[in-house]
Amino acid sequence: MKRAFYFLLVLIVLYSVYYDLNTGTLPKSTAITTTGRVQDTNETIESEDKHSLVIEVKPGDTVLSLVEEHRQGSGEVAIEQIINDFVELNNGINPEDIQIGKTYSIPIYP
């Protein structure tokens, strides 16, 4: 009886690994088009000052990933600077407190 239980347990684990490697369990996101516009992953709205974008947060998004997606230059920006700019643009909301489905302004760096 124990052998049958262990055999079924091993089969379930192997099937789970196979399924995860082939299909995956994370939702697939669509790619950014060649024009630089985002399709279905984020809703972007340019703000008035051209140094930030208003973006709706989707599952899996972080402030750093959003800033990286919409970077216009290749220069390095300190993480502390990104955090400070995000807090300033969003009336004191910390990057750790963003919520899925809500919109936030993210800083854009040249």
HELIX and SHEET records of a PDB file:
HELIX    1   1 LYS A    2  ASN A   22  1                                  21    
HELIX    2   2 VAL A   63  GLU A   69  1                                   7    
HELIX    3   3 ILE A   79  LEU A   89  1                                  11    
HELIX    4   4 PRO A   95  ASP A   97  5                                   3    
SHEET    1   A 3 THR A  44  GLU A  46  0                                        
SHEET    2   A 3 SER A  52  GLU A  56 -1                                        
SHEET    3   A 3 THR A 103  PRO A 107 -1                                        
END                                                                             
